[in-house]
Amino acid sequence: MAIIKIRKRDGRIVDFDSSRIRNAIHKAFIAVELQDGERAEAITKEVVRLLEEKFKEKIPSVEDAQDLVIEVLREKGFEKVAFEYDAYRKTKDEIRELKGKLGIVEPKLTVNA
């Protein structure tokens, strides 16, 4: 069964868009100087397949998808790419946490943006 929804960090359920995963993976490849859109696409397909397999009865969260991205990158031998992806993820988490503590909400953006 195809994944059609995903749970955002703030609890909202939105339409699933695999291109968001692909773009994040592609940026991680670029960060380690591997400009490879084909590999990013293949990894995205594997992540989506695993999401569909693991979340047949439940809506996955953004964190679930991110965990699978890191898992698949490592399984495919892209340890440096996985490290960059995870480092970026942690940086974004810290920024979100700081924004929340400071009460910063940007116009047209949620705290999770």
Protein Blocks (a to p, Z undefined) as FASTA:
>chain_A
ZZfbdcdfkopacdddfklmmmmmmmmmmmnopacfklmmmmmmmmmmmmmmmmmmbccd
fklmmmmmmmmmmmnopamlmmmmmmmmmmmmmmmmmmmmnopacehiafkZZ
